[in-house]
Amino acid sequence: MLKTIFWKKQVWKFIPVIPGLLIFLLKTKHMNTAELKIKILNQIDSLDSDKIEEFYGVLLNFINSKTEVNEWLEITDQQRKGVDAAIEELDSGKGISHQEVIKKLRKKYSHD
């Protein structure tokens, strides 16, 4: 469920990037697969280079969302509680940033 919520936030964040994307998707219901692919590729081709990376991330989230949701549903209640507790800790500022973890690991395992 957490992954689904994250994915939905990503999609709604991205919709303003492509003006009229929602309308475009609603109007394409009657198209065959080949026509739809061409329209999608044309829309992607019209994106600015800085938006391509963001779109790629949203696309990967969409493609992987079913797998991630299935994985979430397959874990135990105890595992879910652990994930929820970890998220609460991070939200309250008790986490360590990625940069800090990398810095500590490089210092610990450097060959100086």
C-alpha positions as CSV (number, residue, x, y, z in Angstrom):
1,M,0.0,0.0,0.0
2,L,2.9,2.4,0.8
3,K,4.4,1.8,-2.6
4,T,1.0,2.4,-4.3
5,I,0.6,5.7,-2.4
6,F,4.1,6.8,-3.4
7,W,3.4,5.9,-7.0
8,K,0.2,7.8,-7.0
9,K,2.0,10.9,-5.6
10,Q,4.6,10.6,-8.3
11,V,2.0,10.4,-11.1
12,W,0.0,13.4,-9.8
13,K,3.2,15.3,-9.4
14,F,4.1,14.6,-13.0
15,I,0.8,15.3,-14.7
16,P,1.4,19.1,-14.9
17,V,4.7,18.3,-16.7
18,I,2.9,17.2,-19.8
19,P,0.0,19.6,-20.4
20,G,-3.2,17.8,-21.2
21,L,-1.8,14.4,-20.4
22,L,-5.0,13.3,-18.6
23,I,-7.1,14.5,-21.4
24,F,-4.8,12.8,-23.9
25,L,-5.2,9.5,-22.0
26,L,-8.9,9.8,-21.8
27,K,-9.3,10.5,-25.6
28,T,-7.1,7.5,-26.5
29,K,-9.5,4.8,-25.3
30,H,-10.7,4.1,-28.9
31,M,-7.2,3.8,-30.4
32,N,-5.6,0.5,-31.3
33,T,-2.2,-0.4,-29.7
34,A,-0.1,0.8,-32.6
35,E,-1.8,4.2,-32.7
36,L,-1.5,4.6,-29.0
37,K,2.2,3.8,-29.0
38,I,2.8,6.4,-31.7
39,K,0.9,9.0,-29.8
40,I,2.8,8.2,-26.6
41,L,6.1,8.3,-28.3
42,N,5.2,11.7,-29.9
43,Q,4.3,13.1,-26.4
44,I,7.6,11.8,-25.0
45,D,9.5,13.2,-27.9
46,S,8.1,16.7,-27.2
47,L,9.4,16.7,-23.6
48,D,12.3,19.0,-22.6
49,S,15.5,17.1,-21.9
50,D,15.2,17.8,-18.1
51,K,11.8,16.3,-18.0
52,I,12.8,13.0,-19.8
53,E,14.6,11.8,-16.6
54,E,11.6,12.5,-14.5
55,F,9.3,10.8,-16.9
56,Y,11.6,7.7,-17.0
57,G,11.4,7.5,-13.2
58,V,7.6,7.7,-13.3
59,L,7.5,5.1,-16.0
60,L,9.7,2.7,-14.0
61,N,7.5,3.3,-11.0
62,F,4.4,2.5,-13.0
63,I,5.9,-0.7,-14.6
64,N,7.3,-1.9,-11.2
65,S,4.3,-0.9,-9.1
66,K,2.4,-4.2,-9.5
67,T,5.5,-6.2,-8.3
68,E,6.1,-3.9,-5.4
69,V,2.5,-4.0,-4.3
70,N,2.5,-7.8,-4.5
71,E,5.7,-7.8,-2.4
72,W,4.1,-5.6,0.2
73,L,1.1,-7.8,0.4
74,E,3.2,-10.9,0.9
75,I,5.2,-9.7,3.9
76,T,4.0,-10.5,7.5
77,D,2.2,-8.2,9.8
78,Q,5.4,-8.0,11.9
79,Q,7.4,-6.9,8.9
80,R,4.8,-4.3,8.0
81,K,5.0,-2.9,11.5
82,G,8.7,-2.7,11.3
83,V,8.5,-0.8,8.0
84,D,5.9,1.5,9.5
85,A,8.1,2.1,12.6
86,A,11.1,2.9,10.4
87,I,9.1,5.4,8.3
88,E,7.9,7.1,11.5
89,E,11.5,7.3,12.7
90,L,12.6,8.9,9.4
91,D,9.7,11.3,9.5
92,S,10.7,12.4,13.0
93,G,14.2,13.2,11.9
94,K,15.9,10.2,13.5
95,G,17.3,8.8,10.3
96,I,20.8,9.1,8.8
97,S,21.2,10.6,5.4
98,H,22.5,8.6,2.5
99,Q,25.4,10.9,2.1
100,E,26.4,10.4,5.8
101,V,26.2,6.6,5.5
102,I,28.4,6.6,2.4
103,K,30.9,9.0,4.1
104,K,31.2,6.6,7.1
105,L,31.5,3.5,4.9
106,R,34.2,5.1,2.7
107,K,36.1,6.2,5.8
108,K,35.8,2.7,7.4
109,Y,36.8,0.8,4.3
110,S,39.2,3.1,2.6
111,H,42.6,1.7,1.7
112,D,44.7,4.6,3.0
